[in-house]
């Protein structure tokens, strides 16, 4: 078996003695578990360590694999310049991994490196492995993989390629998935508290204890964002590296006294061949995802169905949907399954004018969002149609939606109330109100309410101002708030 073992580990700088001496005592269980990981890895004597990290180079649509022969780093940013780390890269493995990714059309490779130095999420596991490594044996070379905004399936597939390359090269490897859990476990912690924080850590705890990696793939992305985790995608690559592998799972420790979750887990292949065809989690995830999307589509209300129909018609035929009350019922409910509520919603589309935003998501990540603050079309139906097309084809942050992507797109439609001016930030609530920040020279930025990861008024204002090219510290601004009715 080319993969000797896999470990999920956190990366709190506090466990490095020179960073903040004495602080590590509050997370002693993590320190003890890390030392156990170091001893186990040393006993296995792998030729290569493959490490996935959330703090290397990260792109939205590309998993970066570190190039070159050698890299170094230190803990200077944490006040400890004397503790340094260096590592040699397994260039043959990196080349083979990039080649395999290209062959299967996976967006991963060595292009676009911005900072070659080792990050702390890589150095901390290396510290504990080197601490326990016997001096008479050469230390393994490493492969460092960054995370991306791509889907759980893509991260899992990248892990599968790690397994494939290790086998094809005859390389004995240990996989290290570096990643903290929720950063929002305590109000007194550095990132505050969110109810999703402890819930997220409990899901991961059960997944690690049982070795059930399907749970790691199917966590809702919005839920994960609200929990403010940083290790989920790292764990997804690890899961792929253990695809169809019989394992013994062990949770060595889990704690969060500083308000950030730290989990240490070990997954050891077992059996002579180490195969277990029931652990085909990519296929299981795809079946789950298909079922989930079908359920979402079935439950869409008339406004969301209209947004979907409008964008799909335009992307497939380059023609706009013909909008009239009679045409719309047939277009949105081809099986004729309208009811009193859906009929009323369709009627409202033609008797109401309002601004609206259409948001698109794919694999839990934003794929486009365009809207109007005030009505720009003669009715809400045309407003939704126009903004859906714009969200899918004219959002400058994303390439236009392709035909192949359409089945994976999830839609939200937010219908806005008329904005009202406010005097102070005390009149804002990021969960209830959206905000508009504007200046006398015409710059304006808007942010919708109740967005994942936006927990404070200041966050809301900062993002809205940044979108409008506004400097809150220097510019004189006007504030307006609005409410939305969200349709999903």
C-alpha positions in Angstrom: 0.0 0.0 0.0 1.7 3.3 -1.1 -0.2 5.4 1.5 1.1 4.2 4.8 -1.2 6.5 6.9 -3.0 9.8 6.8 -3.3 12.3 9.6 -5.6 15.3 10.1 -3.8 17.9 12.2 -4.4 21.5 13.3 -1.8 24.3 13.1 -2.0 26.6 16.2 1.3 28.5 16.3 1.0 28.5 20.1 2.2 24.9 20.3 5.7 25.9 19.0 7.6 26.6 22.2 9.2 29.9 21.0 5.9 31.6 20.0 4.3 32.2 23.4 6.0 30.0 26.1 3.5 28.5 28.5 0.4 29.0 26.3 0.7 25.5 24.9 -0.3 24.1 28.3 -3.9 25.0 27.7 -3.9 22.8 24.6 -1.7 20.1 26.1 -4.0 17.4 24.6 -3.2 18.7 21.1 0.5 18.8 21.9 0.5 15.3 23.2 -1.5 14.0 20.2 0.9 15.8 17.8 3.9 14.2 19.4 2.2 10.8 18.9 1.7 11.7 15.3 5.4 12.5 15.0 6.4 9.2 16.6 4.0 7.2 14.3 5.2 8.9 11.1 8.8 8.4 12.2 8.2 4.7 12.7 6.6 4.4 9.2 9.6 6.1 7.6 7.8 7.3 4.5 9.8 8.5 1.4 7.4 11.4 0.9 5.1 13.6 3.0 2.1 15.0 1.1 0.8 18.0 3.0 -2.4 20.0 2.1 -2.6 23.4 3.7 -5.1 26.3 3.7 -2.3 28.8 4.1 -0.2 28.2 1.0 -1.1 29.9 -2.3 -4.9 29.8 -2.8 -7.0 30.5 -5.8 -10.7 30.3 -6.3 -10.5 28.0 -9.3 -7.1 26.3 -9.1 -5.3 24.1 -6.6 -1.7 25.3 -6.4 1.1 22.7 -6.0 4.3 24.2 -4.8 7.1 24.0 -7.4 10.9 24.0 -7.0 13.4 21.9 -5.2 13.5 23.5 -1.7 11.6 25.9 0.5 12.1 27.5 3.9 10.1 29.5 6.4 10.0 30.8 10.0 7.5 31.7 12.7 8.7 35.3 12.7 5.1 36.6 12.0 4.2 35.0 15.3 7.0 36.7 17.2 9.4 33.7 16.9 12.1 34.4 14.2 14.5 31.8 15.7 12.3 28.8 15.0 12.8 28.0 11.3 11.9 25.2 9.0 13.2 23.9 5.7 12.1 21.1 3.4 13.1 19.5 0.1 10.3 19.0 -2.4 9.7 15.7 -4.2 10.0 17.1 -7.7 9.3 13.8 -9.4 6.0 13.4 -7.5 5.0 17.0 -8.1 5.6 16.6 -11.9 3.7 13.4 -12.0 0.8 14.8 -10.0 0.6 17.9 -12.3 0.7 15.7 -15.4 -2.1 13.5 -14.0 -4.2 16.5 -13.2 -3.8 17.9 -16.7 -4.7 14.5 -18.2 -8.0 14.3 -16.4 -8.8 18.0 -16.8 -8.4 18.9 -13.1 -7.5 22.5 -12.4 -4.3 22.0 -10.4 -0.6 22.7 -11.0 2.5 24.8 -10.1 1.6 28.0 -12.0 1.0 31.3 -10.2 3.2 30.9 -7.1 3.1 34.2 -5.2 5.1 33.3 -2.1 7.5 30.3 -2.1 8.2 30.3 1.7 6.7 27.6 3.8 3.5 28.5 5.6 2.8 27.8 9.3 0.2 25.2 8.5 3.0 23.2 6.7 5.7 23.9 9.2 3.9 22.9 12.4 3.4 19.2 11.3 6.9 19.2 10.0 8.2 20.5 13.4 6.6 17.5 15.2 7.7 14.9 12.7 11.3 16.2 12.6 11.3 16.3 16.4 10.7 12.6 16.5 12.6 11.6 13.3 15.6 9.3 13.8 18.8 11.1 12.8 20.3 8.1 11.0 17.6 8.2 8.3 17.1 10.9 5.6 14.1 13.1 6.2 11.3 12.6 3.6 10.8 15.1 0.8 7.5 16.9 0.7 4.7 17.8 -1.7 2.7 20.9 -0.7 -0.8 21.3 -2.0 -2.9 24.4 -1.5 -6.7 24.6 -1.4 -9.2 26.3 -3.7 -12.8 27.4 -4.0 -13.6 24.4 -6.2 -16.1 21.7 -5.2 -15.7 18.9 -2.7 -15.6 16.5 -5.7 -12.6 18.3 -7.2 -10.7 18.2 -3.9 -11.5 14.5 -3.5 -10.4 13.8 -7.1 -7.1 15.5 -6.4 -6.6 13.2 -3.4 -7.3 10.2 -5.7 -4.5 11.4 -8.0 -2.2 11.6 -5.0 -3.0 7.9 -4.4 -2.6 7.1 -8.1 0.8 8.8 -8.4 2.1 7.2 -5.2 1.3 3.8 -6.6 2.7 4.5 -10.1 6.0 5.8 -8.7 6.1 3.0 -6.1 6.5 5.8 -3.5 5.6 5.1 0.2 3.9 8.3 1.5 2.2 9.7 4.5 -0.6 12.2 3.9 -0.9 15.2 6.2 -4.2 17.2 6.1 -3.4 20.4 7.9 -6.5 22.4 9.0 -8.1 23.9 12.0 -11.8 23.4 12.8 -14.2 26.2 13.6 -12.7 29.5 14.7 -16.0 30.6 16.4 -16.3 28.4 19.4 -16.3 31.1 22.1 -17.4 34.7 22.4 -14.1 35.4 24.2 -12.1 33.8 21.4 -10.3 35.9 18.8 -13.1 35.4 16.2 -16.1 35.5 18.5 -18.9 32.9 18.6 -21.3 31.4 16.1 -23.8 28.6 16.8 -22.5 26.8 13.8 -19.0 26.6 15.3 -19.6 23.8 17.9 -22.0 22.1 15.5 -19.4 22.0 12.8 -16.7 20.6 15.1 -19.2 17.9 16.3 -19.8 16.8 12.6 -16.1 16.5 12.0 -15.6 14.7 15.3 -18.1 12.0 14.3 -16.6 11.8 10.8 -13.1 11.3 12.2 -14.2 8.8 14.8 -16.0 6.6 12.3 -13.9 7.3 9.2 -17.0 8.4 7.5 -15.7 10.8 4.8 -19.1 11.2 3.1 -19.9 13.6 6.0 -16.8 15.6 5.2 -17.9 16.0 1.5 -21.6 16.8 2.2 -21.2 19.6 4.8 -23.2 22.6 3.6 -20.7 25.3 2.4 -22.8 28.1 3.9 -22.8 26.3 7.3 -19.0 25.8 7.0 -18.5 29.5 6.3 -20.5 30.5 9.2 -18.4 28.2 11.4 -15.3 29.9 10.0 -13.3 26.7 9.5 -10.1 26.4 7.5 -9.5 22.7 7.2 -12.5 21.2 5.4 -11.1 21.1 1.9 -7.8 19.8 3.2 -9.7 16.9 4.8 -11.5 16.4 1.5 -8.2 15.9 -0.4 -7.1 13.5 2.3 -10.4 11.5 1.9 -9.6 11.1 -1.8 -6.1 9.9 -1.1 -7.8 7.1 0.9 -10.4 6.3 -1.7 -11.6 2.7 -1.5 -9.0 2.0 1.2 -9.9 0.0 4.3 -8.8 2.1 7.3 -8.7 2.1 11.1 -9.8 5.6 12.2 -8.6 7.1 15.5 -9.5 10.4 17.0 -6.4 11.2 19.1 -7.6 14.6 20.5 -10.1 17.4 20.0 -10.3 20.6 22.0 -10.8 24.3 21.6 -10.0 26.2 24.8 -8.9 29.4 22.9 -12.1 29.4 20.8 -10.6 27.6 17.8 -11.2 23.9 17.2 -8.1 21.7 17.1 -8.6 18.0 16.1 -5.9 15.4 15.6 -6.9 12.1 13.9 -5.2 9.1 12.4 -6.3 6.9 9.6 -4.3 3.7 9.1 -4.9 1.4 6.1 -5.6 -2.2 7.3 -5.7 -5.6 5.7 -3.3 -7.3 3.3 -4.6 -5.5 0.2 -6.1 -2.6 2.1 -9.1 -2.4 -0.3 -12.7 -1.6 0.6 -14.9 -0.9 -2.4 -17.7 0.4 -0.2 -15.5 3.5 0.6 -16.1 4.9 -2.9 -17.1 8.3 -1.5 -16.9 10.3 -4.8 -19.6 8.2 -6.3 -21.6 8.4 -3.1 -21.2 12.2 -3.0 -22.3 12.6 -6.6 -25.5 10.6 -6.0 -26.2 12.7 -2.8 -25.5 15.9 -4.8 -27.8 14.9 -7.6 -30.6 14.1 -5.2 -30.1 17.3 -3.3 -30.2 19.4 -6.5 -33.4 17.6 -7.6 -35.0 18.4 -4.2 -34.0 22.0 -4.4 -35.4 22.4 -7.9 -38.7 20.7 -7.0 -39.1 23.2 -4.1 -38.3 26.4 -6.0 -41.0 29.0 -5.9 -42.2 30.9 -9.0 -39.7 33.7 -8.7 -36.7 31.3 -8.5 -38.1 29.2 -11.4 -38.4 32.3 -13.5 -34.7 33.2 -12.8 -33.6 29.7 -13.7 -35.8 29.6 -16.9 -34.5 33.0 -18.0 -30.8 32.2 -17.6 -31.1 28.7 -19.1 -33.0 30.0 -22.1 -30.4 32.7 -22.8 -27.4 30.5 -22.3 -28.8 27.7 -24.4 -30.4 29.7 -27.2 -29.1 33.3 -26.8 -32.8 34.2 -26.7 -34.7 35.9 -23.9 -37.6 34.2 -22.3 -41.0 35.5 -23.5 -42.7 36.9 -20.5 -46.5 37.0 -20.2 -48.8 35.6 -17.6 -50.1 32.8 -19.9 -46.6 31.9 -21.2 -45.1 32.0 -17.8 -47.4 29.4 -16.2 -46.5 26.9 -18.9 -42.8 27.7 -18.9 -42.4 27.5 -15.1 -44.8 24.6 -14.5 -44.8 22.4 -17.6 -46.6 19.6 -15.8 -49.4 22.0 -14.9 -48.9 21.6 -11.2 -49.7 25.1 -10.1 -51.6 25.8 -6.9 -53.2 28.9 -5.4 -49.9 30.1 -4.0 -47.9 29.7 -7.2 -50.7 31.3 -9.2 -50.8 34.3 -6.9 -47.0 34.6 -7.1 -47.1 34.7 -10.9 -49.8 37.3 -10.8 -47.7 39.4 -8.5 -44.8 39.3 -10.9 -46.9 41.3 -13.4 -48.5 43.7 -10.9 -45.4 44.6 -8.9 -42.4 46.7 -9.7 -39.3 46.5 -7.5 -35.6 46.2 -7.5 -34.2 42.7 -7.0 -31.0 40.8 -6.9 -30.4 37.3 -8.5 -27.6 35.3 -6.9 -26.2 32.1 -8.4 -24.2 29.5 -6.5 -22.4 26.4 -7.7 -21.1 23.8 -5.3 -21.9 26.1 -2.4 -19.8 29.0 -3.8 -21.0 32.2 -5.3 -21.1 32.0 -9.1 -22.6 35.4 -9.9 -24.8 38.1 -8.4 -26.3 41.1 -10.1 -29.3 43.3 -9.2 -31.1 46.6 -9.2 -31.7 48.8 -6.1 -34.9 50.3 -7.7 -37.1 48.9 -10.4 -35.5 49.3 -13.9 -38.1 47.3 -15.8 -41.9 47.6 -16.2 -42.6 44.8 -13.8 -40.9 42.3 -11.4 -41.0 39.5 -13.9 -38.9 41.4 -16.4 -36.7 42.6 -13.6 -35.9 39.1 -12.5 -35.3 37.9 -16.1 -32.9 40.7 -16.9 -31.0 40.3 -13.6 -30.7 36.5 -13.9 -29.1 36.9 -17.3 -26.8 39.5 -16.0 -25.8 37.5 -13.0 -24.9 34.5 -15.2 -23.2 36.4 -18.1 -22.1 39.9 -17.0 -20.8 39.6 -13.4 -17.2 40.9 -13.9 -15.9 38.6 -11.2 -16.8 35.4 -13.1 -16.7 34.0 -16.6 -20.1 33.5 -18.2 -22.0 30.5 -17.1 -21.7 27.6 -19.6 -24.3 25.2 -20.7 -22.6 22.4 -18.8 -22.9 24.3 -15.6 -26.6 25.0 -15.7 -27.8 21.8 -13.9 -25.5 22.7 -11.0 -26.6 26.3 -10.5 -28.7 27.1 -7.4 -30.6 30.4 -7.5 -31.7 33.0 -4.9 -34.0 35.9 -5.7 -34.0 38.9 -3.3 -36.8 41.4 -3.8 -35.9 44.7 -2.2 -38.0 47.2 -0.3 -37.6 50.8 -1.1 -34.3 52.1 0.5 -34.7 54.5 3.4 -32.0 56.9 4.7 -30.6 56.4 8.2 -28.7 58.7 10.5 -26.5 56.3 12.5 -25.0 52.8 12.2 -27.2 51.9 15.2 -30.1 51.7 12.8 -28.4 48.8 10.9 -28.7 45.0 11.6 -26.7 42.8 9.1 -29.2 40.0 9.5 -32.3 42.1 8.8 -31.2 45.0 6.7 -29.1 45.5 3.6 -27.0 48.6 3.4 -26.2 51.2 0.7 -23.2 53.4 1.2 -22.9 56.4 -1.2 -21.1 59.6 -1.8 -22.0 63.0 -3.4 -19.8 62.2 -6.4 -21.9 59.2 -7.4 -19.9 56.3 -5.9 -22.2 53.7 -4.3 -21.8 50.3 -2.8 -24.5 47.9 -1.7 -24.6 44.7 0.4 -27.5 42.4 0.9 -28.5 41.3 4.4 -28.1 37.9 6.0 -25.0 36.8 4.1 -22.8 33.9 5.3 -19.8 35.2 7.3 -21.2 38.8 7.7 -21.9 39.0 11.4 -21.4 42.7 12.3 -22.5 46.1 11.1 -18.8 47.1 10.6 -18.2 44.1 8.3 -21.2 45.0 6.3 -20.2 48.6 5.9 -16.6 47.8 5.1 -17.6 45.4 2.3 -20.3 47.7 0.9 -17.9 50.6 0.9 -15.2 48.6 -0.8 -17.5 47.5 -3.5 -18.2 51.2 -4.2 -14.6 52.3 -4.1 -15.3 54.3 -1.0 -12.9 55.0 1.9 -15.0 55.2 5.1 -12.1 56.9 6.9 -11.8 59.7 4.4 -15.0 60.1 2.5 -18.3 61.7 3.6 -20.9 59.1 3.1 -24.7 58.6 3.2 -26.2 55.5 4.5 -29.5 53.8 3.5 -31.0 50.5 4.6 -33.5 48.2 3.0 -35.1 44.9 3.7 -35.5 41.9 1.3 -37.8 39.1 0.8 -35.6 36.1 -0.1 -36.9 33.5 -2.5 -35.1 30.1 -2.8 
